[in-house]
Amino acid sequence: MSVTKPDPETDLRRARLSTLARAPADRLCALFAAYAPQSPAHDLLRPPEIGTVMVRGRAGASGAPFNLGEMTVTRCSVRLASGAVGHGHVQGRAHAAARTAALIDALCQDGQGTAIEAAILTPLRAEAEAARAARATRAAATRVEFFTMVRGDNA
């Protein structure tokens, strides 16, 4: 059995595409418009199209996986004039966001990764973390702690 070493470039791209896929569509488009007011020249390899994917879950985050249900996604693939190809998948029915995610992926592969990381991906990750922390705070406010007092005859 051969063991393959993890590729740092693949891991970076996986994290980038995950961030783009989860980002709110309007926020993603706004950050990209601020970064690149003119959309770079590109060809659509796969125009934005809507479909569904099966979402899987695990009971308690460690149990056996099960099919939770379907989720609507939009995907798109582009090729820049330089030849770099980018793919984008986003939640929901957001054609502009899917194209934007694909353009960002292509631009990162075309040497603009560091600038895009600072201008788009870092703010998106910070906003996602702030939203997660706010959800956790709201959930913690409703938490009930159960405890059992030890009685003298059970000790």
JOJO-V639303 format. One record per residue. N is the residue number from 0. RES is the residue in one small letter. D_CENTER is the distance of its C-alpha to the mean C-alpha in Angstrom with 1 decimal. Layout:
# JOJO-V639303
n=N res=RES d_center=D_CENTER
n=N res=RES d_center=D_CENTER
This chain:
# JOJO-V639303
n=0 res=m d_center=32.0
n=1 res=s d_center=30.2
n=2 res=v d_center=27.4
n=3 res=t d_center=25.0
n=4 res=k d_center=23.8
n=5 res=p d_center=20.1
n=6 res=d d_center=19.4
n=7 res=p d_center=17.9
n=8 res=e d_center=16.8
n=9 res=t d_center=14.9
n=10 res=d d_center=13.3
n=11 res=l d_center=12.3
n=12 res=r d_center=11.0
n=13 res=r d_center=9.0
n=14 res=a d_center=7.4
n=15 res=r d_center=7.2
n=16 res=l d_center=5.7
n=17 res=s d_center=2.9
n=18 res=t d_center=3.1
n=19 res=l d_center=4.5
n=20 res=a d_center=3.6
n=21 res=r d_center=3.5
n=22 res=a d_center=6.0
n=23 res=p d_center=9.5
n=24 res=a d_center=11.1
n=25 res=d d_center=14.2
n=26 res=r d_center=12.9
n=27 res=l d_center=10.9
n=28 res=c d_center=14.2
n=29 res=a d_center=16.3
n=30 res=l d_center=15.0
n=31 res=f d_center=15.4
n=32 res=a d_center=18.8
n=33 res=a d_center=19.9
n=34 res=y d_center=19.0
n=35 res=a d_center=20.5
n=36 res=p d_center=22.9
n=37 res=q d_center=24.0
n=38 res=s d_center=21.6
n=39 res=p d_center=22.4
n=40 res=a d_center=24.7
n=41 res=h d_center=22.9
n=42 res=d d_center=23.6
n=43 res=l d_center=21.6
n=44 res=l d_center=21.6
n=45 res=r d_center=19.8
n=46 res=p d_center=19.9
n=47 res=p d_center=17.3
n=48 res=e d_center=17.9
n=49 res=i d_center=17.0
n=50 res=g d_center=17.0
n=51 res=t d_center=16.0
n=52 res=v d_center=14.5
n=53 res=m d_center=16.0
n=54 res=v d_center=14.2
n=55 res=r d_center=15.9
n=56 res=g d_center=16.8
n=57 res=r d_center=19.2
n=58 res=a d_center=22.0
n=59 res=g d_center=21.9
n=60 res=a d_center=18.8
n=61 res=s d_center=21.5
n=62 res=g d_center=23.4
n=63 res=a d_center=23.6
n=64 res=p d_center=20.6
n=65 res=f d_center=21.3
n=66 res=n d_center=20.0
n=67 res=l d_center=18.7
n=68 res=g d_center=18.5
n=69 res=e d_center=17.0
n=70 res=m d_center=14.1
n=71 res=t d_center=14.3
n=72 res=v d_center=11.9
n=73 res=t d_center=12.9
n=74 res=r d_center=13.0
n=75 res=c d_center=14.8
n=76 res=s d_center=16.3
n=77 res=v d_center=18.4
n=78 res=r d_center=21.0
n=79 res=l d_center=22.1
n=80 res=a d_center=25.9
n=81 res=s d_center=25.6
n=82 res=g d_center=24.5
n=83 res=a d_center=20.9
n=84 res=v d_center=18.7
n=85 res=g d_center=15.0
n=86 res=h d_center=12.8
n=87 res=g d_center=10.1
n=88 res=h d_center=8.7
n=89 res=v d_center=7.7
n=90 res=q d_center=8.8
n=91 res=g d_center=12.5
n=92 res=r d_center=15.2
n=93 res=a d_center=14.1
n=94 res=h d_center=15.9
n=95 res=a d_center=15.8
n=96 res=a d_center=12.0
n=97 res=a d_center=11.7
n=98 res=r d_center=14.6
n=99 res=t d_center=13.2
n=100 res=a d_center=10.0
n=101 res=a d_center=12.6
n=102 res=l d_center=15.0
n=103 res=i d_center=12.8
n=104 res=d d_center=12.3
n=105 res=a d_center=16.0
n=106 res=l d_center=17.1
n=107 res=c d_center=15.5
n=108 res=q d_center=17.5
n=109 res=d d_center=20.5
n=110 res=g d_center=21.0
n=111 res=q d_center=19.1
n=112 res=g d_center=16.3
n=113 res=t d_center=18.0
n=114 res=a d_center=18.5
n=115 res=i d_center=15.1
n=116 res=e d_center=13.7
n=117 res=a d_center=16.3
n=118 res=a d_center=16.1
n=119 res=i d_center=12.6
n=120 res=l d_center=10.0
n=121 res=t d_center=12.3
n=122 res=p d_center=12.9
n=123 res=l d_center=9.3
n=124 res=r d_center=9.0
n=125 res=a d_center=12.6
n=126 res=e d_center=12.2
n=127 res=a d_center=9.6
n=128 res=e d_center=12.1
n=129 res=a d_center=14.9
n=130 res=a d_center=13.9
n=131 res=r d_center=13.5
n=132 res=a d_center=16.9
n=133 res=a d_center=18.5
n=134 res=r d_center=17.7
n=135 res=a d_center=19.1
n=136 res=t d_center=22.1
n=137 res=r d_center=22.8
n=138 res=a d_center=22.7
n=139 res=a d_center=24.9
n=140 res=a d_center=27.5
n=141 res=t d_center=28.1
n=142 res=r d_center=28.5
n=143 res=v d_center=31.9
n=144 res=e d_center=33.5
n=145 res=f d_center=36.0
n=146 res=f d_center=38.7
n=147 res=t d_center=42.0
n=148 res=m d_center=45.1
n=149 res=v d_center=47.5
n=150 res=r d_center=50.9
n=151 res=g d_center=54.0
n=152 res=d d_center=55.1
n=153 res=n d_center=51.8
n=154 res=a d_center=51.7
